[in-house]
Structure formats: C-alpha cells, structure tokens
Amino acid sequence: MKPAEYAKELGISRQAVYAKIKRGILTSKNVEGKLYIVVDNKQEKETPSPKKETATKSKVSTTKVIDTKNYKSLLEAKDETIKVLKGTVKDLKKSNKQITTTLRGEIDLLKDAFFEMRTMYAQQLEYKKSENTIDVESEDELVWIGVKKFLKRENIRKEKQIEKATKRFKKAYKNGDTRLTKIEGKLKLDANQTYEDILN
C-alpha cells in the first residue's frame, strides 16, 4: 500500500505513517523509486472447511481478530501522530525562541546605531553653531566701527567737518541706511563700505 492510502485507511496523518516507518514499527519497500508499506494479509486468509457452521464461526472469529488488531493499530497510530505533533510543536517553540533572540539582538544593534548617529549629528550641530557664533562675534568686532574712528581713518580732523559728517550719518541711519547700525546706543559704520554719497 502507498503511505497515503495506509494513512487514509487507518485515519491517521501521513507524518505518523512516516514516523512509524522510521522507528521500524511498519515495514516498507522501495519499488521503482516509490515507497510502499508491506501489509500482512495472513489473518484474512481462511481455510475452507466442509461444514458451513465451522466456516461461519471461523469467519466471525477472524473478523473479530482483524477488528481488534485494526483498533489497536489505530490507537497506536493516533498515539504516534500525537508524538509527532508534540515533537513538531517542540521544534517550532525552539526555532521561535531562536528567531526572537536574533530579532532582539538586531533591534538592540539598531538602537545603538541610531543613538550613535544622533550623538554625532548633535555634536556636528553644536560645532556649526559655535562656528557661526565665532564668525558673528568677529564680524561685529572687526567690521563695525565708530563714527570718530571712521572719520580719523578718512583723515577728517576739523571740528566743523566732523560735526557735519556725524549729522549726515545720523540722518542716513534714520532713513534706514543698512550700512549703519547702533550698538549699545552708539552709531557704528560698516568698515568695508564706502560713504562718499553721504560725505559729499
């Protein structure tokens, strides 16, 4: 019989049949590359007797023996199926545990990598901020100069000229000239700019 047919006849799974073969409970044969189960039909053979009653009795007793044997083999097969299923469940639990452990490890690695990246990014931002602050400070110190200093640089030293130029710078600042600004209440000029249009 084919394993599938045998399993169907006994009402068990094919896994249980293969497990029985593996454990040596069932005899199997390989015929032309196909696996078959060797079924013992000795009980089904009957010896003919001259009397009808004896024949009927032997038939009944044989049937009872077959039924009992079938019942026993069915129970064994069911037990085997349960064993196989228990083993499968055990294996699944084991593999599930391994997968969970692996996944947890991967998640921890990702968390560590994310934390490192965030720390590096924060450090870069801090560095850029400090760089910008230094530039602004240096720009404030070096670029913006006072009116008197600017006029000295331009070699304007007479009292009247200084007053006239100061008034013109104040007026330009009030009119919104961006070359001029006030720092701590004092008028400052951008040293990199020209002011010929105000002075002339």
C-alpha positions in Angstrom: 0.0 0.0 0.0 1.0 3.6 -0.6 1.7 5.6 2.6 -1.2 8.0 1.8 -3.6 5.1 1.3 -2.5 3.4 4.5 -2.9 6.7 6.4 -6.4 7.2 5.0 -7.4 3.6 5.9 -6.3 4.0 9.5 -7.4 7.6 9.8 -4.0 9.0 10.7 -1.7 11.6 9.2 1.0 10.8 6.7 3.6 12.2 9.1 2.6 9.5 11.6 3.0 6.8 8.9 6.5 8.0 8.0 7.4 8.2 11.7 6.3 4.6 12.1 8.5 3.6 9.2 11.4 5.5 10.6 11.0 3.8 14.0 10.7 0.3 12.4 7.1 -0.2 13.5 6.0 -0.5 9.9 7.8 -2.5 7.2 8.3 -0.6 3.9 9.7 -1.4 0.5 11.0 0.8 -2.3 9.6 -0.3 -5.6 10.9 1.6 -8.7 11.7 4.7 -6.7 8.3 4.7 -4.9 7.8 3.8 -1.2 5.2 1.2 -0.3 4.1 -0.2 3.1 4.1 -4.0 3.4 0.7 -5.1 4.8 0.3 -8.6 6.4 -2.8 -10.3 5.0 -2.3 -13.7 6.8 -5.3 -13.2 9.1 -7.6 -12.6 6.1 -6.8 -15.9 4.5 -9.3 -18.6 5.6 -9.0 -22.3 5.4 -12.1 -23.9 3.7 -14.0 -26.4 6.0 -16.6 -29.0 5.0 -19.3 -27.7 7.4 -21.0 -24.3 7.0 -21.2 -23.6 10.7 -17.4 -24.0 11.2 -16.8 -21.7 8.2 -19.1 -19.1 9.6 -17.6 -19.3 13.1 -14.1 -19.0 11.7 -15.2 -16.0 9.7 -16.7 -14.3 12.7 -13.6 -15.0 14.9 -11.3 -13.8 12.1 -13.3 -10.6 11.7 -13.1 -10.1 15.5 -9.3 -10.6 15.4 -9.0 -8.2 12.5 -11.3 -5.6 14.2 -9.3 -5.8 17.4 -6.0 -5.6 15.6 -7.3 -2.7 13.5 -8.5 -0.9 16.6 -5.1 -1.5 18.3 -3.2 -0.3 15.3 -5.5 2.7 15.0 -4.8 3.6 18.7 -1.1 3.1 18.1 -1.2 5.3 15.0 -3.1 8.0 16.9 -0.5 7.9 19.7 2.2 8.1 17.1 0.5 11.1 15.5 0.3 12.8 18.9 4.0 12.1 19.5 4.9 13.5 16.1 2.8 16.6 16.6 4.3 17.1 20.1 7.8 16.9 18.6 6.8 19.4 15.9 5.5 21.8 18.5 8.7 21.5 20.5 10.8 22.2 17.4 8.6 25.2 16.5 8.9 26.6 20.0 12.7 26.2 19.9 13.0 27.9 16.5 10.6 30.6 17.6 12.8 31.3 20.6 15.9 31.5 18.4 14.2 33.9 16.0 13.0 36.1 18.9 16.5 36.1 20.4 18.0 37.1 17.0 15.4 39.8 16.4 16.1 41.2 19.9 19.8 41.3 19.1 19.1 43.1 15.8 16.8 45.6 17.4 19.5 46.4 20.1 22.1 46.9 17.4 19.8 49.3 15.5 19.1 51.2 18.7 22.8 51.5 19.4 23.5 52.7 15.8 20.6 55.2 16.0 21.9 56.6 19.3 25.5 56.9 17.9 24.2 58.7 14.8 22.0 61.1 16.9 25.0 61.9 19.1 27.3 62.5 16.1 24.6 64.7 14.5 24.1 66.7 17.7 27.9 67.2 18.0 28.0 68.5 14.4 25.2 70.9 15.1 26.9 72.2 18.2 30.1 72.7 16.3 28.4 74.6 13.4 26.6 76.8 16.0 29.8 77.6 17.8 31.5 78.3 14.4 28.7 80.7 13.4 28.8 82.4 16.8 32.6 83.0 16.4 32.1 84.4 12.9 29.4 86.8 14.0 31.4 88.0 17.0 34.5 88.5 14.9 32.3 90.3 12.3 30.9 92.5 15.0 34.3 93.4 16.4 36.2 93.8 13.1 33.6 95.2 10.7 31.6 97.7 12.7 33.5 100.8 13.7 32.5 104.1 15.4 32.0 107.4 13.5 35.0 109.1 15.0 37.3 106.2 14.2 36.0 106.1 10.6 36.5 109.9 10.2 40.0 109.6 11.5 40.7 106.9 9.0 39.3 109.1 6.3 41.6 111.9 7.6 38.7 114.2 8.5 40.0 116.1 11.6 38.5 119.5 11.6 35.7 120.2 14.2 33.2 121.6 11.7 33.7 118.7 9.2 33.3 116.1 12.0 30.0 117.7 13.2 28.7 117.9 9.6 29.6 114.3 8.8 28.1 113.0 12.1 24.8 114.8 11.4 24.7 113.2 7.9 25.4 109.7 9.2 22.6 110.1 11.8 20.2 111.2 9.1 21.2 108.3 6.9 20.6 105.9 9.8 17.2 107.4 10.4 16.3 107.0 6.7 17.1 103.2 7.0 20.6 103.0 5.5 21.8 99.4 6.2 25.4 100.4 6.2 24.9 102.0 9.6 23.7 100.4 12.9 23.5 101.2 16.6 25.4 99.0 19.1 24.9 99.9 22.8 23.4 103.2 21.8 26.3 104.3 19.7 26.3 104.7 15.9 28.5 102.3 14.0 29.5 102.1 10.4 30.4 99.1 8.3 34.1 99.5 7.7 34.0 97.6 4.4 31.6 100.1 2.8 32.1 103.4 1.1 30.3 106.6 2.2 31.2 109.1 -0.5 27.5 109.7 -1.2 26.9 110.8 2.4 30.1 112.8 2.9 30.0 114.7 -0.4 
